[in-house]
Structure formats: C-alpha cells, structure tokens
C-alpha cells in the first residue's frame, strides 16, 4: 500500500462492476451496491479521510472485499461461538477430573500440560463466546445490520482514523435494507469514546 493519489470514483465504479463472487448472498449484495446512486460514497469518504490523516490507501478491490467480508451473518458467528463454548465446558470437566485424580504435584503439572494446546486453540477461535455477535436482541432483523456497522466502524477507524457513521449508514441501507431512519440507528452503535489517562 502506497500513499498515491486517491483512485477516482469512476475507477471504483468500474472495479465494483467487474467484481465477482460465487456466493449468491454476496452476489445479490453486489448487485444492490452497483445499482445504488451513492455506491461510491463510502469509498470516496474513506480515501479523503485517509489522505488527510496521511494513511496508506487501499485499492478499490481490497475495499470491496473488506466490505463484503464484513457482511457475515451474525448467526454464523453465534453458532460457532456456541460450539466453542460447548467444547470449553467439556474440556473443563476433563481438567476437573485430572485435578481430582492427581496423587502428586508433579503428576498434576505434567497431566495439565496436555490441555494447553486445546485451550489456546479455543481462545483463538471464538469471536466472543459469551456475547452474541450483533447484540442480544434481533429486533427488526437488526443483529446483522449492527454487526456489519460495528465491523465497518472498527475497520474505518483503523484505516482512516474516523468512523464515518453517515457513510456507514448508507452502506447499511444498501446491503441490509430496513428501517427508514438508519443513520440514527447506526449512530447509536458507534463505539463509546475512551478517554486517555494522563501518564
């Protein structure tokens, strides 16, 4: 990634028009994105913000891939988190049995070592096994919308230093059509501001 001049919106439109995926759900989203009059709005805002903050710029294709990757349904993540939680509970029972059956400290230390790898793998594979992705409520199918918005906020803040809520709301409307006052809803999902403590 280099600090080159931003790609014009016309170039973004061409890349979006040529972008292909074999996933039917993503294909439908791409179609809606291409047909929307503001399809390049977030791309342009991201480039302006990144350039103003002297950040490296993504290519249009990379950006489209990030957006589509952020649309993963909350159910997929939550089902996976449930499996991880079940595996963790089973592992705790096994560990408890090893602890209860131990006769000597050295034997316990040796036997517990075999649980290090599976515990590490479980810790790395869970999105957050105790907090549902997209929130606990799914009012008006808001869970997927919220998950997408919060992922985009995180990505945009890391990429250009801003959350760009207005543009994210436009993308939510394009990819997850729903309630009319999307911008207000999306702004309510903005991460809380953290204040830095003086050192």
C-alpha positions, -999 to 999 in steps of 0.1 A, spaced: 0 0 0 14 33 -10 5 69 -5 -6 75 -40 -34 98 -52 -69 85 -45 -84 64 -72 -113 84 -88 -149 73 -81 -152 63 -118 -124 38 -114 -141 25 -82 -174 21 -102 -156 0 -129 -139 -22 -103 -173 -27 -85 -189 -36 -118 -163 -62 -125 -161 -77 -90 -172 -113 -89 -181 -138 -62 -195 -173 -63 -216 -167 -31 -253 -160 -41 -259 -138 -10 -228 -117 -18 -238 -115 -55 -272 -101 -45 -254 -75 -23 -230 -66 -50 -260 -60 -74 -277 -37 -49 -244 -18 -43 -238 -13 -80 -274 0 -86 -274 24 -57 -269 61 -67 -245 66 -38 -225 34 -44 -191 51 -42 -199 74 -13 -181 54 14 -151 47 -8 -146 84 -16 -151 95 21 -126 68 32 -100 80 7 -104 117 16 -101 109 54 -71 86 49 -53 111 28 -60 139 53 -45 117 80 -16 106 58 -27 70 59 -19 44 32 -47 39 7 -64 6 -2 -72 -4 -37 -109 -4 -47 -109 -42 -50 -94 -46 -15 -120 -22 -1 -149 -41 -18 -135 -74 -3 -134 -59 32 -170 -46 29 -183 -79 17 -163 -98 43 -180 -76 70 -214 -88 60 -211 -123 75 -244 -131 92 -244 -129 130 -259 -164 131 -228 -180 116 -206 -164 143 -230 -171 171 -234 -208 161 -196 -211 160 -193 -194 194 -219 -218 208 -198 -248 196 -166 -232 212 -185 -228 245 -196 -264 245 -161 -276 238 -148 -254 266 -173 -268 291 -163 -304 281 -126 -295 285 -133 -280 320 -149 -313 331 -118 -333 318 -95 -308 336 -115 -311 368 -112 -349 367 -74 -347 362 -72 -324 392 -94 -346 414 -75 -378 405 -40 -363 410 -19 -380 436 13 -359 434 20 -323 424 45 -333 396 19 -357 381 -7 -329 381 16 -304 365 26 -330 338 -11 -340 331 -23 -304 329 2 -296 302 -17 -316 276 -46 -291 279 -25 -261 270 -29 -265 232 -66 -271 231 -72 -242 255 -51 -219 233 -70 -230 202 -104 -224 218 -93 -190 230 -82 -180 195 -112 -194 176 -140 -176 194 -154 -143 183 -168 -138 218 -185 -170 231 -204 -152 258 -216 -121 240 -238 -127 209 -224 -111 177 -246 -82 168 -261 -80 203 -287 -100 223 -318 -86 206 -326 -90 169 -354 -65 167 -365 -59 130 -335 -81 119 -311 -55 134 -285 -80 145 -268 -84 111 -271 -46 105 -254 -39 138 -227 -64 133 -219 -50 99 -219 -14 112 -196 -22 142 -172 -41 120 -171 -12 95 -165 13 123 -136 -7 135 -121 -11 100 -126 26 91 -112 39 123 -81 17 118 -78 26 81 -85 64 81 -89 74 117 -126 81 115 -158 61 119 -177 78 91 -212 70 105 -231 88 77 -214 67 50 -217 35 70 -254 42 74 -256 44 36 -239 11 32 -262 -5 58 -292 8 37 -277 -7 5 -267 -41 19 -293 -46 47 -324 -26 37 -346 -20 67 -358 8 90 -360 43 74 -340 62 100 -309 41 95 -284 69 102 -299 75 137 -298 38 144 -262 34 131 -250 64 152 -264 46 183 -240 18 176 -209 39 175 -182 27 200 -180 47 232 -153 73 233 -124 63 255 -106 90 274 -68 86 278 -55 88 313 -26 112 318 7 93 321 
